[in-house]
Amino acid sequence: MSVVRIDGNERLGSPRRLLRRYARASFLCMAIGLASILALGLWGAARDFRQGRESLLMSAVAEVESHFQRPVRRIEQEMVDGEVGPHFERLASREWLLVHWRQAILNEEKWSYAAVADLEGNIVAHSNSALQGEQLRPGWFERTLPDTGADVVETHFAGLTEGRRAFDVSLPITYRGSTVGTYHAGINADWFDHTVAAQQDDAQVGWLVVISGTALVMLAAIGSLYLVIRQTTALQHRLDLSELRRVNELRQFIVGLAHEVRNPLNAVRLNLHAIGRTHRGEARLPPEEISTILRESTREIGRVATLIGEVLGYARSDPPQVEQVDLAGEVRGALELVKQAMEDYHIAVVVHFAPEPLRAWIDRDRLRQILLNLLNNAREATGKGGRIEVDVSRVDDSLEVAVSDNGPGIPLEQRQRIFEPFYSTKEVGIGLGLTLVRRFVNESGGSIEYDDSYGSGSRFVVRLPAAEAPLKQEVVPS
């Protein structure tokens, strides 16, 4: 019987190859997502431009119909009263009509002309008197525009428009229940094209902001994923045969990180879309809602940065810069950073300080990370309307910071693993927060533990070495 020997490097090579395959697949998915966003953005922009043109034309046609209903009704009434003949006799000399045309047509760039034609197409009255007597011969218009919801054609017939391109809107004129002619009003096509071009320029800026912003976010995600994969690969190389279980946890970490990054990016994308709609005039948002959208987007981007910071902090092994730190002051600073989040969740935070100044030996930046992690974990555990207590005290030769909450607590079977890397008791998260906390505390010569004797909720106790030589003292109120 032959025995097949598998070298340790070969056994670890398979997870590495699998990780590289996942990396390529992730980058491919990101690239496909980026290409899809750009394609959808271009399609949406083209559709937006087309709909904007149609909407502007429909609006202009509706304005023409509304504005020229009054002269049409007056012509009909004067025909009934006998002031204008049934074949439009004396219409061309009506002073009120000429004044109306001079004021409403000749002084408005968007309207080209106004005219009245009988059923044979003879122009019996025109805003340009030189064109009276012309006839609308067959083929006087190029095409109809049925999507406008009215009788509208595009024409540049010289006998009606003086050779200028226009959109002709026809309104029927009736006499004793029968249609005897049509009232023609022309929309200046050059004005319309100029207006559409101006609107599209504004829309292009809005779409450029939306597409570029979304693309930048996706590129940032790709860069973040690249950093994560590099750090993950470095961790994978340091695994030995006794830690093969970590391969599965690492895989879960990548999935969790992708989930944690995708949610903030989706929120930012939706916020950019809402701002883009507002910029294009499709929606109106009050200034305070826009401020809220920008604040939420900043917070979501901060979440991604925090995740990357946790990953990089776990992978790096930079030595701590130990110094004497005012413990109470750092706690106050951390509480100030999470104040808004606590208020959003309506969480009551109660702080107890020792009456004397407390100074600890620890890296200041790492202490801030420790405090923020414990406070944010407590906030997520207690939920809305909860309560968090922070106790800062001296116990023998050590200083203690205890963070407790009235949440559901951690089940007994999970407490042994809460400080392990990539292990999390929450549905979301990558499981590095408490791992980094314990590492930072241990490297400072301290300790951290989960208080099993605490009642309802959770309580974490951090013990740090007290500084032997106190700095300038500051009275900390209790």
Summary of the structure (lengths in Angstrom):
residues: 478
radius of gyration: 37.6
end to end distance: 76.7
largest distance: 120.9
contacts: 1411
relative contact order: 0.08
helix: 56%
strand: 18%
